[in-house]
Amino acid sequence: MKIVNIKTILFGLLLVFSAATLSAQVPAAEVQYGHYSYQDAIKSYKKIVKKDKTNGEVLFNLANAYRLNGNPQEAEVWFAEAVLHSQKPETKLYFAQTLLSNKKYSKAQKWFENYSVVAENPDDVQTAKSMAAFCAQLAAEGEPQYLYEVHEVSFNTEAFEFSPTFYADSAIVFVSNRDYPGNKKRSKDKWTGQHYMELFYANKQDNGAFGTPEKFLVKTDAYYHEGPAVFTKERDVIYYTKNQSERKNRNFDENRNTRL
């Protein structure tokens, strides 16, 4: 009579179950990534890499999700793994760019040079070589002296804030996903995990400082992202970008993404 080791059977079943679970997690993460739900994708990919640390596609997407959220520190961690297992040329490019953002100029030089070897067209090859030379110069000489000094305005926050434009002679309109009482109950953007972008304005005071920003478009159907914006010379017409929606009803394309 043949004796079967119960522990062996259970271990085998566990391996089969784990493999099935992992194979199910990857498509789910890819759907999230494809729909720009980078915060959800990051969580899903991190679960996957705990079990599969050599999946180049997963590592690339995880690193790139951090890059696209303006987090070069985390992006560097994962691109360092991705370049070992991903054959995508842009893996080397994004790793080099991330290292440059983190002021690791010598390492950035190396990876721009590596990218120049695998870049798929002559223009990219030349650009990569130029960037490698630029990084070498930064490593040797330090950052150059600039002609201008950039200072934060008084109303800057830790939120994403960009695309300022002048409105009249004493106000500035800009895009931000900052927090304010009116957006507490609104859903959040799955790309950043923060509030959707909105247009704000701040008036310039007599002393040259700006006052507290307020929401610019109060009556609008831009329930999701809105901005950037520009004005006609007479400042009587505004052109701005928003997600395709009617209040809370989003419009979708064939891939279930809401376009601008």
BABA-379238 format. One record per residue (C-alpha): residue number from 1; y, x, z. Coordinates in steps of 0.1 Angstrom, whole numbers. Layout:
BEGIN
(NUM,(Y,X,Z))
...
END
This chain:
BEGIN
(1,(0,0,0))
(2,(34,14,-10))
(3,(60,14,17))
(4,(96,7,5))
(5,(125,23,24))
(6,(148,-6,33))
(7,(177,19,38))
(8,(173,32,2))
(9,(174,-3,-12))
(10,(205,-13,8))
(11,(222,19,-3))
(12,(213,13,-39))
(13,(227,-23,-37))
(14,(258,-10,-21))
(15,(264,14,-50))
(16,(259,-14,-75))
(17,(282,-37,-57))
(18,(309,-9,-53))
(19,(307,-1,-90))
(20,(310,-38,-99))
(21,(340,-42,-76))
(22,(357,-11,-91))
(23,(351,-23,-126))
(24,(367,-56,-117))
(25,(397,-40,-100))
(26,(407,-18,-131))
(27,(414,-48,-155))
(28,(433,-66,-128))
(29,(455,-36,-122))
(30,(460,-31,-160))
(31,(472,-67,-163))
(32,(497,-62,-135))
(33,(509,-30,-151))
(34,(512,-46,-185))
(35,(533,-74,-170))
(36,(556,-49,-153))
(37,(544,-60,-119))
(38,(546,-24,-108))
(39,(546,-30,-71))
(40,(513,-50,-73))
(41,(499,-24,-98))
(42,(507,5,-74))
(43,(487,-13,-46))
(44,(458,-20,-69))
(45,(457,15,-85))
(46,(458,32,-50))
(47,(426,12,-40))
(48,(409,24,-72))
(49,(418,61,-68))
(50,(402,61,-34))
(51,(369,55,-51))
(52,(376,71,-85))
(53,(398,102,-81))
(54,(393,115,-117))
(55,(403,84,-137))
(56,(431,98,-159))
(57,(444,64,-171))
(58,(446,50,-136))
(59,(463,82,-123))
(60,(488,81,-151))
(61,(497,45,-147))
(62,(501,49,-109))
(63,(524,79,-113))
(64,(544,62,-141))
(65,(548,30,-120))
(66,(565,52,-93))
(67,(586,70,-120))
(68,(598,37,-134))
(69,(609,26,-99))
(70,(631,57,-94))
(71,(607,74,-69))
(72,(603,109,-82))
(73,(587,122,-50))
(74,(557,99,-52))
(75,(556,102,-90))
(76,(553,140,-86))
(77,(523,136,-63))
(78,(504,114,-87))
(79,(514,132,-119))
(80,(501,164,-104))
(81,(467,147,-103))
(82,(471,129,-136))
(83,(477,161,-156))
(84,(443,173,-145))
(85,(425,143,-159))
(86,(447,125,-185))
(87,(448,136,-221))
(88,(480,117,-229))
(89,(507,142,-240))
(90,(534,122,-222))
(91,(516,130,-189))
(92,(528,165,-192))
(93,(563,154,-203))
(94,(568,130,-174))
(95,(554,155,-149))
(96,(580,180,-162))
(97,(608,155,-160))
(98,(598,145,-125))
(99,(597,182,-114))
(100,(632,186,-129))
(101,(644,156,-110))
(102,(630,171,-78))
(103,(648,204,-85))
(104,(615,224,-89))
(105,(629,242,-119))
(106,(602,269,-124))
(107,(574,244,-123))
(108,(593,221,-146))
(109,(597,250,-171))
(110,(560,255,-172))
(111,(552,219,-179))
(112,(579,215,-206))
(113,(562,245,-222))
(114,(528,229,-218))
(115,(542,197,-234))
(116,(557,216,-263))
(117,(521,226,-273))
(118,(508,191,-274))
(119,(539,171,-285))
(120,(532,150,-316))
(121,(563,156,-337))
(122,(585,186,-344))
(123,(616,171,-328))
(124,(597,166,-295))
(125,(584,202,-297))
(126,(620,215,-301))
(127,(634,193,-273))
(128,(606,204,-250))
(129,(613,241,-257))
(130,(650,236,-251))
(131,(643,218,-218))
(132,(620,247,-208))
(133,(648,272,-215))
(134,(673,250,-195))
(135,(649,249,-165))
(136,(645,287,-167))
(137,(683,291,-166))
(138,(685,267,-136))
(139,(658,287,-118))
(140,(676,320,-125))
(141,(712,311,-121))
(142,(713,279,-100))
(143,(731,247,-109))
(144,(763,253,-130))
(145,(798,244,-118))
(146,(810,211,-132))
(147,(844,200,-144))
(148,(843,167,-124))
(149,(833,157,-89))
(150,(815,124,-85))
(151,(820,104,-53))
(152,(804,71,-42))
(153,(826,41,-41))
(154,(830,24,-7))
(155,(808,-6,-17))
(156,(777,14,-27))
(157,(745,4,-10))
(158,(709,17,-11))
(159,(701,-10,-37))
(160,(700,-4,-75))
(161,(736,-5,-87))
(162,(747,4,-122))
(163,(766,-4,-154))
(164,(802,-8,-140))
(165,(828,-22,-163))
(166,(865,-29,-157))
(167,(877,-65,-155))
(168,(914,-69,-156))
(169,(933,-39,-142))
(170,(923,-43,-106))
(171,(886,-53,-105))
(172,(853,-38,-115))
(173,(821,-57,-124))
(174,(787,-41,-119))
(175,(750,-49,-117))
(176,(732,-48,-84))
(177,(701,-62,-67))
(178,(717,-59,-33))
(179,(710,-83,-5))
(180,(734,-111,4))
(181,(730,-145,22))
(182,(727,-165,-10))
(183,(696,-148,-23))
(184,(674,-148,8))
(185,(652,-176,-4))
(186,(649,-164,-40))
(187,(617,-149,-54))
(188,(616,-112,-59))
(189,(611,-90,-89))
(190,(576,-77,-91))
(191,(588,-45,-109))
(192,(608,-32,-79))
(193,(596,-56,-51))
(194,(633,-63,-45))
(195,(658,-90,-55))
(196,(666,-97,-91))
(197,(697,-81,-107))
(198,(729,-100,-105))
(199,(766,-94,-115))
(200,(791,-86,-88))
(201,(828,-79,-88))
(202,(850,-60,-64))
(203,(888,-61,-64))
(204,(908,-29,-61))
(205,(933,-31,-32))
(206,(968,-16,-29))
(207,(955,15,-11))
(208,(932,23,-40))
(209,(900,12,-22))
(210,(878,-16,-33))
(211,(872,-48,-13))
(212,(838,-63,-4))
(213,(819,-73,-36))
(214,(812,-109,-44))
(215,(789,-126,-69))
(216,(807,-127,-102))
(217,(789,-156,-121))
(218,(787,-184,-96))
(219,(778,-212,-120))
(220,(751,-198,-142))
(221,(715,-206,-152))
(222,(705,-169,-149))
(223,(681,-174,-120))
(224,(663,-142,-127))
(225,(679,-109,-140))
(226,(715,-109,-152))
(227,(737,-81,-165))
(228,(749,-57,-177))
(229,(781,-73,-191))
(230,(811,-65,-213))
(231,(843,-83,-220))
(232,(865,-88,-251))
(233,(898,-71,-252))
(234,(916,-102,-241))
(235,(890,-106,-213))
(236,(885,-143,-220))
(237,(849,-139,-232))
(238,(820,-122,-215))
(239,(788,-110,-231))
(240,(760,-103,-208))
(241,(722,-100,-207))
(242,(699,-124,-188))
(243,(662,-133,-187))
(244,(652,-162,-210))
(245,(651,-191,-185))
(246,(666,-224,-177))
(247,(673,-223,-140))
(248,(638,-217,-124))
(249,(619,-224,-156))
(250,(610,-191,-172))
(251,(604,-187,-209))
(252,(574,-166,-219))
(253,(564,-146,-250))
(254,(529,-144,-263))
(255,(520,-118,-236))
(256,(533,-140,-208))
(257,(564,-117,-203))
(258,(599,-131,-199))
(259,(622,-114,-223))
(260,(659,-107,-221))
END
